[in-house]
């Protein structure tokens, strides 16, 4: 069972929502480096900025069963640094900040296509299609200073709801040649930020995303994935006045995963934004992930 960490990442990654056996603990350590125009908050784009975000995230999750459905609960905490050049009305400004990002917690459940299983039953189960539900909550716990142009925290609550849909081609969940097709539409909504410079509050309209992956296992312990993420929406308002900065961007990438044994996995992803509007996400991302199950 591989679960999501949203610690300065562009997406949750390939095979993040495959249903897994119950009563398993999962520990993840995630390192991410992003160059572009994105702030410490994944939904916030700073037009004209040249920024670098480096972070490490730690997440714990527990698989279980809810009403006879495979499920998992998780909590994640990122720590990192953001720095670079920001364009202001008085000229370009160099700035940086470091500290903890916003705590993320939530859960996922497989509603259709997979029963709850033990570890022994899991390796025998032959999947076809599964449909799930994902709920994430971001709490305003991260570093935030209204006097700083760059912050790792967003100073607001975030709620994301997604529907992971996965098609499987293989004889079991651990088939050495397993082929998966994944698609997850989601929407993120935000509360207002009432602590901003030169205004009473800022708000942001919903951000819509469609994340997709095609992954293929090989040689039992490896898989490769082609990844895509389309983002739309997220226009901000300052004291109720629209800013005209609705985002639109398309990121493509690839992932390599290696599992040396039954309890450990390492994974590497590279992604780049290949198309965007003036307010969309620019730049590229490198991500490394270690997963330990016990």
DODO-156871 format. One record per residue (C-alpha): residue number from 1; residue in three letters; x, y, z. Coordinates in Angstrom, 2 decimals. Example, Ala and Ser with C-alpha at 12.3 -4.5 7.8 and 13.67 -1.06 7.14 Angstrom:
REM DODO-156871
<pt seq="1" type="ALA" east="12.30" north="-4.50" up="7.80"/>
<pt seq="2" type="SER" east="13.67" north="-1.06" up="7.14"/>
REM end
This chain:
REM DODO-156871
<pt seq="1" type="UNK" east="0.00" north="0.00" up="0.00"/>
<pt seq="2" type="UNK" east="1.59" north="3.26" up="-1.15"/>
<pt seq="3" type="UNK" east="0.02" north="6.44" up="0.16"/>
<pt seq="4" type="UNK" east="0.18" north="10.16" up="-0.66"/>
<pt seq="5" type="UNK" east="2.57" north="12.76" up="0.66"/>
<pt seq="6" type="UNK" east="1.81" north="16.30" up="-0.42"/>
<pt seq="7" type="UNK" east="4.97" north="17.92" up="0.85"/>
<pt seq="8" type="UNK" east="5.84" north="20.41" up="-1.88"/>
<pt seq="9" type="UNK" east="5.16" north="17.84" up="-4.57"/>
<pt seq="10" type="UNK" east="3.40" north="18.40" up="-7.88"/>
<pt seq="11" type="UNK" east="1.31" north="15.23" up="-7.66"/>
<pt seq="12" type="UNK" east="0.85" north="12.21" up="-5.41"/>
<pt seq="13" type="UNK" east="2.67" north="9.86" up="-7.77"/>
<pt seq="14" type="UNK" east="2.16" north="6.56" up="-9.54"/>
<pt seq="15" type="UNK" east="0.52" north="3.69" up="-7.62"/>
<pt seq="16" type="UNK" east="-0.18" north="5.96" up="-4.66"/>
<pt seq="17" type="UNK" east="-3.72" north="4.62" up="-4.19"/>
<pt seq="18" type="UNK" east="-3.48" north="0.91" up="-4.88"/>
<pt seq="19" type="UNK" east="-5.61" north="-0.82" up="-2.21"/>
<pt seq="20" type="UNK" east="-3.43" north="-2.76" up="0.23"/>
<pt seq="21" type="UNK" east="-3.70" north="-5.30" up="3.04"/>
<pt seq="22" type="UNK" east="-5.18" north="-4.15" up="6.33"/>
<pt seq="23" type="UNK" east="-3.34" north="-3.58" up="9.61"/>
<pt seq="24" type="UNK" east="-0.10" north="-2.34" up="8.05"/>
<pt seq="25" type="UNK" east="1.99" north="0.63" up="9.17"/>
<pt seq="26" type="UNK" east="3.73" north="2.74" up="6.53"/>
<pt seq="27" type="UNK" east="6.51" north="5.26" up="7.07"/>
<pt seq="28" type="UNK" east="7.62" north="7.54" up="4.23"/>
<pt seq="29" type="UNK" east="10.45" north="10.01" up="3.82"/>
<pt seq="30" type="UNK" east="10.16" north="12.31" up="0.81"/>
<pt seq="31" type="UNK" east="12.69" north="14.75" up="-0.63"/>
<pt seq="32" type="UNK" east="11.64" north="17.27" up="-3.29"/>
<pt seq="33" type="UNK" east="13.44" north="19.99" up="-5.23"/>
<pt seq="34" type="UNK" east="11.36" north="22.31" up="-7.42"/>
<pt seq="35" type="UNK" east="12.57" north="25.20" up="-9.59"/>
<pt seq="36" type="UNK" east="9.97" north="27.55" up="-11.05"/>
<pt seq="37" type="UNK" east="7.36" north="30.10" up="-9.99"/>
<pt seq="38" type="UNK" east="5.60" north="28.12" up="-7.26"/>
<pt seq="39" type="UNK" east="5.50" north="29.23" up="-3.62"/>
<pt seq="40" type="UNK" east="5.82" north="26.91" up="-0.62"/>
<pt seq="41" type="UNK" east="2.10" north="26.23" up="-0.95"/>
<pt seq="42" type="UNK" east="1.50" north="23.97" up="-4.00"/>
<pt seq="43" type="UNK" east="-1.60" north="25.96" up="-5.03"/>
<pt seq="44" type="UNK" east="0.11" north="29.37" up="-4.98"/>
<pt seq="45" type="UNK" east="1.82" north="30.67" up="-8.12"/>
<pt seq="46" type="UNK" east="3.86" north="33.89" up="-8.03"/>
<pt seq="47" type="UNK" east="3.90" north="35.32" up="-11.55"/>
<pt seq="48" type="UNK" east="7.31" north="36.40" up="-12.80"/>
<pt seq="49" type="UNK" east="9.15" north="34.79" up="-9.86"/>
<pt seq="50" type="UNK" east="12.21" north="32.58" up="-10.14"/>
<pt seq="51" type="UNK" east="12.08" north="30.34" up="-7.08"/>
<pt seq="52" type="UNK" east="13.65" north="27.21" up="-5.68"/>
<pt seq="53" type="UNK" east="11.80" north="25.06" up="-3.14"/>
<pt seq="54" type="UNK" east="13.69" north="22.27" up="-1.37"/>
<pt seq="55" type="UNK" east="11.87" north="20.21" up="1.21"/>
<pt seq="56" type="UNK" east="11.81" north="16.95" up="3.10"/>
<pt seq="57" type="UNK" east="8.57" north="15.38" up="4.29"/>
<pt seq="58" type="UNK" east="7.82" north="12.69" up="6.86"/>
<pt seq="59" type="UNK" east="4.55" north="10.76" up="6.76"/>
<pt seq="60" type="UNK" east="3.00" north="7.97" up="8.82"/>
<pt seq="61" type="UNK" east="-0.06" north="6.01" up="7.73"/>
<pt seq="62" type="UNK" east="-2.05" north="3.02" up="8.89"/>
<pt seq="63" type="UNK" east="-4.06" north="0.73" up="6.65"/>
<pt seq="64" type="UNK" east="-7.35" north="-0.55" up="7.97"/>
<pt seq="65" type="UNK" east="-10.89" north="-1.42" up="6.88"/>
<pt seq="66" type="UNK" east="-13.92" north="0.87" up="7.14"/>
<pt seq="67" type="UNK" east="-17.39" north="-0.64" up="6.62"/>
<pt seq="68" type="UNK" east="-15.80" north="-3.59" up="4.84"/>
<pt seq="69" type="UNK" east="-13.69" north="-1.43" up="2.51"/>
<pt seq="70" type="UNK" east="-9.87" north="-1.14" up="2.35"/>
<pt seq="71" type="UNK" east="-8.83" north="2.23" up="3.79"/>
<pt seq="72" type="UNK" east="-5.90" north="4.15" up="5.21"/>
<pt seq="73" type="UNK" east="-5.39" north="7.16" up="7.46"/>
<pt seq="74" type="UNK" east="-2.29" north="9.35" up="7.27"/>
<pt seq="75" type="UNK" east="-0.54" north="12.44" up="8.62"/>
<pt seq="76" type="UNK" east="2.42" north="14.24" up="7.03"/>
<pt seq="77" type="UNK" east="4.77" north="17.05" up="8.04"/>
<pt seq="78" type="UNK" east="7.14" north="18.87" up="5.63"/>
<pt seq="79" type="UNK" east="10.21" north="20.96" up="6.43"/>
<pt seq="80" type="UNK" east="12.11" north="22.99" up="3.87"/>
<pt seq="81" type="UNK" east="13.49" north="26.16" up="2.39"/>
<pt seq="82" type="UNK" east="12.24" north="28.50" up="-0.33"/>
<pt seq="83" type="UNK" east="14.31" north="31.23" up="-1.95"/>
<pt seq="84" type="UNK" east="14.73" north="33.23" up="-5.12"/>
<pt seq="85" type="UNK" east="13.71" north="36.38" up="-6.91"/>
<pt seq="86" type="UNK" east="10.25" north="37.95" up="-6.61"/>
<pt seq="87" type="UNK" east="8.97" north="40.73" up="-8.88"/>
<pt seq="88" type="UNK" east="7.42" north="43.68" up="-7.01"/>
<pt seq="89" type="UNK" east="6.09" north="47.11" up="-8.00"/>
<pt seq="90" type="UNK" east="9.37" north="48.65" up="-6.82"/>
<pt seq="91" type="UNK" east="11.59" north="46.16" up="-8.68"/>
<pt seq="92" type="UNK" east="12.97" north="42.66" up="-8.24"/>
<pt seq="93" type="UNK" east="13.50" north="41.44" up="-4.69"/>
<pt seq="94" type="UNK" east="15.64" north="38.53" up="-3.46"/>
<pt seq="95" type="UNK" east="14.12" north="36.67" up="-0.53"/>
<pt seq="96" type="UNK" east="14.25" north="33.35" up="1.30"/>
<pt seq="97" type="UNK" east="12.57" north="31.53" up="4.15"/>
<pt seq="98" type="UNK" east="12.84" north="28.17" up="5.88"/>
<pt seq="99" type="UNK" east="10.90" north="26.18" up="8.44"/>
<pt seq="100" type="UNK" east="8.03" north="23.72" up="8.72"/>
<pt seq="101" type="UNK" east="5.29" north="23.62" up="6.11"/>
<pt seq="102" type="UNK" east="1.61" north="22.98" up="6.76"/>
<pt seq="103" type="UNK" east="0.63" north="19.67" up="8.36"/>
<pt seq="104" type="UNK" east="-1.39" north="17.42" up="6.05"/>
<pt seq="105" type="UNK" east="-3.75" north="14.70" up="7.26"/>
<pt seq="106" type="UNK" east="-6.61" north="12.68" up="5.86"/>
<pt seq="107" type="UNK" east="-7.53" north="9.30" up="4.49"/>
<pt seq="108" type="UNK" east="-8.37" north="7.22" up="1.46"/>
<pt seq="109" type="UNK" east="-10.84" north="4.37" up="0.96"/>
<pt seq="110" type="UNK" east="-11.42" north="1.94" up="-1.92"/>
<pt seq="111" type="UNK" east="-15.16" north="1.99" up="-2.55"/>
<pt seq="112" type="UNK" east="-15.36" north="-0.48" up="-5.46"/>
<pt seq="113" type="UNK" east="-13.22" north="-3.25" up="-6.87"/>
<pt seq="114" type="UNK" east="-11.22" north="-4.56" up="-3.89"/>
<pt seq="115" type="UNK" east="-12.17" north="-6.26" up="-0.63"/>
<pt seq="116" type="UNK" east="-10.18" north="-5.85" up="2.60"/>
<pt seq="117" type="UNK" east="-7.44" north="-8.50" up="2.68"/>
<pt seq="118" type="UNK" east="-4.74" north="-9.92" up="4.89"/>
<pt seq="119" type="UNK" east="-1.18" north="-9.90" up="3.58"/>
<pt seq="120" type="UNK" east="-1.54" north="-13.53" up="2.44"/>
<pt seq="121" type="UNK" east="-4.86" north="-12.85" up="0.69"/>
<pt seq="122" type="UNK" east="-3.47" north="-9.70" up="-0.94"/>
<pt seq="123" type="UNK" east="-0.89" north="-11.54" up="-3.06"/>
<pt seq="124" type="UNK" east="-3.63" north="-13.90" up="-4.39"/>
<pt seq="125" type="UNK" east="-6.22" north="-11.24" up="-5.23"/>
<pt seq="126" type="UNK" east="-6.70" north="-10.63" up="-8.98"/>
<pt seq="127" type="UNK" east="-7.69" north="-6.99" up="-9.55"/>
<pt seq="128" type="UNK" east="-9.59" north="-5.51" up="-12.49"/>
<pt seq="129" type="UNK" east="-10.81" north="-1.98" up="-11.71"/>
<pt seq="130" type="UNK" east="-10.96" north="-0.07" up="-8.44"/>
<pt seq="131" type="UNK" east="-12.59" north="3.24" up="-7.54"/>
<pt seq="132" type="UNK" east="-11.71" north="5.12" up="-4.38"/>
<pt seq="133" type="UNK" east="-12.20" north="8.33" up="-2.47"/>
<pt seq="134" type="UNK" east="-9.42" north="10.56" up="-1.16"/>
<pt seq="135" type="UNK" east="-9.80" north="13.34" up="1.43"/>
<pt seq="136" type="UNK" east="-6.86" north="15.55" up="2.47"/>
<pt seq="137" type="UNK" east="-6.84" north="18.46" up="4.90"/>
<pt seq="138" type="UNK" east="-4.04" north="21.00" up="5.11"/>
<pt seq="139" type="UNK" east="-3.83" north="22.87" up="8.44"/>
<pt seq="140" type="UNK" east="-2.27" north="26.37" up="8.77"/>
<pt seq="141" type="UNK" east="0.59" north="25.23" up="11.00"/>
<pt seq="142" type="UNK" east="3.58" north="26.10" up="8.80"/>
<pt seq="143" type="UNK" east="6.03" north="29.01" up="8.86"/>
<pt seq="144" type="UNK" east="4.23" north="32.22" up="7.87"/>
<pt seq="145" type="UNK" east="5.23" north="35.86" up="8.32"/>
<pt seq="146" type="UNK" east="3.18" north="38.58" up="6.63"/>
<pt seq="147" type="UNK" east="6.34" north="40.70" up="6.39"/>
<pt seq="148" type="UNK" east="8.06" north="38.09" up="4.20"/>
<pt seq="149" type="UNK" east="7.35" north="37.83" up="0.46"/>
<pt seq="150" type="UNK" east="8.01" north="34.06" up="0.57"/>
<pt seq="151" type="UNK" east="6.55" north="31.58" up="3.06"/>
<pt seq="152" type="UNK" east="6.38" north="27.79" up="3.40"/>
<pt seq="153" type="UNK" east="2.99" north="27.94" up="5.12"/>
<pt seq="154" type="UNK" east="-0.20" north="29.21" up="3.49"/>
<pt seq="155" type="UNK" east="-1.92" north="30.60" up="6.63"/>
<pt seq="156" type="UNK" east="-5.24" north="29.01" up="5.64"/>
<pt seq="157" type="UNK" east="-7.03" north="25.68" up="5.63"/>
<pt seq="158" type="UNK" east="-7.14" north="23.50" up="2.53"/>
<pt seq="159" type="UNK" east="-9.48" north="20.62" up="1.66"/>
<pt seq="160" type="UNK" east="-8.83" north="18.33" up="-1.30"/>
<pt seq="161" type="UNK" east="-11.27" north="15.64" up="-2.46"/>
<pt seq="162" type="UNK" east="-10.26" north="13.20" up="-5.20"/>
<pt seq="163" type="UNK" east="-11.56" north="10.03" up="-6.88"/>
<pt seq="164" type="UNK" east="-8.73" north="7.61" up="-7.76"/>
<pt seq="165" type="UNK" east="-9.72" north="5.22" up="-10.56"/>
<pt seq="166" type="UNK" east="-7.31" north="2.38" up="-11.41"/>
<pt seq="167" type="UNK" east="-7.45" north="-0.24" up="-14.18"/>
<pt seq="168" type="UNK" east="-5.23" north="-3.31" up="-13.69"/>
<pt seq="169" type="UNK" east="-3.84" north="-5.78" up="-16.21"/>
<pt seq="170" type="UNK" east="-2.25" north="-8.72" up="-14.40"/>
<pt seq="171" type="UNK" east="-2.89" north="-11.93" up="-12.49"/>
<pt seq="172" type="UNK" east="-2.41" north="-10.42" up="-9.04"/>
<pt seq="173" type="UNK" east="-1.45" north="-7.23" up="-7.21"/>
<pt seq="174" type="UNK" east="2.14" north="-8.52" up="-7.07"/>
<pt seq="175" type="UNK" east="2.27" north="-9.79" up="-10.66"/>
<pt seq="176" type="UNK" east="5.87" north="-9.12" up="-11.86"/>
<pt seq="177" type="UNK" east="4.42" north="-7.80" up="-15.12"/>
<pt seq="178" type="UNK" east="1.51" north="-5.80" up="-13.64"/>
<pt seq="179" type="UNK" east="0.28" north="-2.96" up="-15.87"/>
<pt seq="180" type="UNK" east="-1.80" north="-0.16" up="-14.33"/>
<pt seq="181" type="UNK" east="-3.69" north="2.81" up="-15.76"/>
<pt seq="182" type="UNK" east="-4.55" north="5.47" up="-13.19"/>
<pt seq="183" type="UNK" east="-6.70" north="8.58" up="-13.35"/>
<pt seq="184" type="UNK" east="-7.58" north="10.84" up="-10.43"/>
<pt seq="185" type="UNK" east="-9.69" north="13.99" up="-10.80"/>
<pt seq="186" type="UNK" east="-9.69" north="16.19" up="-7.70"/>
<pt seq="187" type="UNK" east="-10.77" north="19.59" up="-6.43"/>
<pt seq="188" type="UNK" east="-9.10" north="21.69" up="-3.72"/>
<pt seq="189" type="UNK" east="-10.89" north="24.46" up="-1.82"/>
<pt seq="190" type="UNK" east="-9.41" north="27.01" up="0.60"/>
<pt seq="191" type="UNK" east="-10.39" north="29.27" up="3.45"/>
<pt seq="192" type="UNK" east="-9.42" north="32.95" up="3.31"/>
<pt seq="193" type="UNK" east="-6.09" north="34.32" up="4.49"/>
<pt seq="194" type="UNK" east="-6.87" north="37.30" up="6.74"/>
<pt seq="195" type="UNK" east="-3.23" north="38.19" up="7.52"/>
<pt seq="196" type="UNK" east="-1.83" north="39.75" up="4.35"/>
<pt seq="197" type="UNK" east="0.14" north="42.87" up="3.51"/>
<pt seq="198" type="UNK" east="-1.76" north="45.97" up="2.28"/>
<pt seq="199" type="UNK" east="-5.16" north="44.24" up="2.35"/>
<pt seq="200" type="UNK" east="-7.73" north="42.81" up="4.73"/>
<pt seq="201" type="UNK" east="-7.85" north="39.32" up="3.21"/>
<pt seq="202" type="UNK" east="-7.12" north="37.20" up="0.18"/>
<pt seq="203" type="UNK" east="-9.18" north="34.30" up="-1.10"/>
<pt seq="204" type="UNK" east="-8.66" north="31.67" up="-3.78"/>
<pt seq="205" type="UNK" east="-11.17" north="29.91" up="-5.97"/>
<pt seq="206" type="UNK" east="-11.07" north="26.09" up="-6.25"/>
<pt seq="207" type="UNK" east="-8.17" north="24.40" up="-8.01"/>
<pt seq="208" type="UNK" east="-9.12" north="21.46" up="-10.26"/>
<pt seq="209" type="UNK" east="-6.59" north="18.75" up="-11.12"/>
<pt seq="210" type="UNK" east="-6.50" north="15.60" up="-13.21"/>
<pt seq="211" type="UNK" east="-3.57" north="13.31" up="-12.40"/>
<pt seq="212" type="UNK" east="-2.74" north="10.31" up="-14.59"/>
<pt seq="213" type="UNK" east="-0.18" north="7.48" up="-14.68"/>
<pt seq="214" type="UNK" east="0.63" north="4.48" up="-16.85"/>
<pt seq="215" type="UNK" east="2.95" north="2.09" up="-15.01"/>
<pt seq="216" type="UNK" east="4.50" north="-1.28" up="-15.84"/>
<pt seq="217" type="UNK" east="6.25" north="-3.70" up="-13.48"/>
<pt seq="218" type="UNK" east="9.27" north="-5.68" up="-14.64"/>
<pt seq="219" type="UNK" east="11.81" north="-8.08" up="-13.11"/>
<pt seq="220" type="UNK" east="9.56" north="-8.46" up="-10.04"/>
<pt seq="221" type="UNK" east="11.10" north="-5.60" up="-8.03"/>
<pt seq="222" type="UNK" east="10.88" north="-2.66" up="-10.44"/>
<pt seq="223" type="UNK" east="8.30" north="-0.52" up="-12.20"/>
<pt seq="224" type="UNK" east="8.40" north="2.42" up="-14.57"/>
<pt seq="225" type="UNK" east="5.67" north="5.02" up="-14.94"/>
<pt seq="226" type="UNK" east="4.76" north="7.83" up="-17.31"/>
<pt seq="227" type="UNK" east="3.09" north="10.63" up="-15.33"/>
<pt seq="228" type="UNK" east="0.87" north="13.60" up="-16.15"/>
<pt seq="229" type="UNK" east="-0.86" north="16.37" up="-14.21"/>
<pt seq="230" type="UNK" east="-3.27" north="19.00" up="-15.57"/>
<pt seq="231" type="UNK" east="-4.20" north="21.95" up="-13.33"/>
<pt seq="232" type="UNK" east="-6.96" north="24.54" up="-13.87"/>
<pt seq="233" type="UNK" east="-8.47" north="27.34" up="-11.76"/>
<pt seq="234" type="UNK" east="-7.27" north="28.91" up="-8.54"/>
<pt seq="235" type="UNK" east="-7.89" north="32.59" up="-9.33"/>
<pt seq="236" type="UNK" east="-7.19" north="34.75" up="-6.29"/>
<pt seq="237" type="UNK" east="-9.18" north="37.72" up="-4.98"/>
<pt seq="238" type="UNK" east="-7.89" north="40.58" up="-2.83"/>
<pt seq="239" type="UNK" east="-10.62" north="42.08" up="-0.66"/>
<pt seq="240" type="UNK" east="-13.16" north="40.61" up="-3.07"/>
<pt seq="241" type="UNK" east="-11.55" north="41.99" up="-6.25"/>
<pt seq="242" type="UNK" east="-10.56" north="39.24" up="-8.75"/>
<pt seq="243" type="UNK" east="-6.88" north="39.21" up="-9.74"/>
<pt seq="244" type="UNK" east="-7.42" north="37.65" up="-13.18"/>
<pt seq="245" type="UNK" east="-4.77" north="35.00" up="-12.52"/>
<pt seq="246" type="UNK" east="-6.56" north="31.70" up="-13.09"/>
<pt seq="247" type="UNK" east="-4.01" north="28.92" up="-13.54"/>
<pt seq="248" type="UNK" east="-3.71" north="26.43" up="-16.37"/>
<pt seq="249" type="UNK" east="-0.74" north="24.09" up="-16.70"/>
<pt seq="250" type="UNK" east="0.26" north="20.63" up="-17.90"/>
<pt seq="251" type="UNK" east="3.16" north="18.73" up="-16.32"/>
<pt seq="252" type="UNK" east="4.65" north="15.50" up="-17.70"/>
<pt seq="253" type="UNK" east="7.20" north="13.22" up="-16.11"/>
<pt seq="254" type="UNK" east="8.48" north="9.71" up="-15.40"/>
<pt seq="255" type="UNK" east="9.00" north="7.57" up="-12.30"/>
<pt seq="256" type="UNK" east="11.29" north="4.65" up="-11.52"/>
<pt seq="257" type="UNK" east="10.59" north="2.44" up="-8.48"/>
<pt seq="258" type="UNK" east="12.70" north="-0.32" up="-6.93"/>
<pt seq="259" type="UNK" east="11.71" north="-2.63" up="-4.06"/>
<pt seq="260" type="UNK" east="14.75" north="-4.54" up="-2.77"/>
<pt seq="261" type="UNK" east="12.55" north="-6.55" up="-0.40"/>
<pt seq="262" type="UNK" east="8.94" north="-6.90" up="0.76"/>
<pt seq="263" type="UNK" east="9.08" north="-4.00" up="3.23"/>
<pt seq="264" type="UNK" east="11.13" north="-1.29" up="1.50"/>
<pt seq="265" type="UNK" east="10.75" north="0.73" up="-1.70"/>
<pt seq="266" type="UNK" east="12.74" north="3.60" up="-3.18"/>
<pt seq="267" type="UNK" east="11.29" north="5.78" up="-5.92"/>
<pt seq="268" type="UNK" east="12.58" north="8.60" up="-8.12"/>
<pt seq="269" type="UNK" east="10.49" north="11.03" up="-10.20"/>
<pt seq="270" type="UNK" east="11.30" north="13.80" up="-12.64"/>
<pt seq="271" type="UNK" east="8.56" north="16.13" up="-13.88"/>
<pt seq="272" type="UNK" east="8.43" north="19.27" up="-15.98"/>
<pt seq="273" type="UNK" east="5.67" north="21.73" up="-16.84"/>
<pt seq="274" type="UNK" east="5.42" north="21.60" up="-20.62"/>
<pt seq="275" type="UNK" east="2.48" north="23.97" up="-21.14"/>
<pt seq="276" type="UNK" east="1.01" north="26.82" up="-19.07"/>
<pt seq="277" type="UNK" east="-0.76" north="30.14" up="-19.33"/>
<pt seq="278" type="UNK" east="0.69" north="33.37" up="-17.92"/>
<pt seq="279" type="UNK" east="-0.50" north="32.43" up="-14.41"/>
<pt seq="280" type="UNK" east="0.25" north="28.71" up="-14.61"/>
<pt seq="281" type="UNK" east="2.98" north="26.65" up="-13.02"/>
<pt seq="282" type="UNK" east="6.44" north="26.78" up="-14.62"/>
<pt seq="283" type="UNK" east="9.65" north="24.85" up="-14.02"/>
<pt seq="284" type="UNK" east="10.61" north="21.30" up="-13.13"/>
<pt seq="285" type="UNK" east="10.72" north="18.92" up="-10.17"/>
<pt seq="286" type="UNK" east="12.97" north="16.14" up="-8.87"/>
<pt seq="287" type="UNK" east="11.57" north="13.87" up="-6.17"/>
<pt seq="288" type="UNK" east="13.01" north="10.95" up="-4.16"/>
<pt seq="289" type="UNK" east="10.88" north="8.75" up="-1.89"/>
<pt seq="290" type="UNK" east="11.66" north="5.99" up="0.61"/>
<pt seq="291" type="UNK" east="8.79" north="3.80" up="1.81"/>
<pt seq="292" type="UNK" east="9.02" north="1.37" up="4.72"/>
<pt seq="293" type="UNK" east="6.15" north="-0.96" up="5.59"/>
<pt seq="294" type="UNK" east="5.94" north="-2.83" up="8.88"/>
REM end
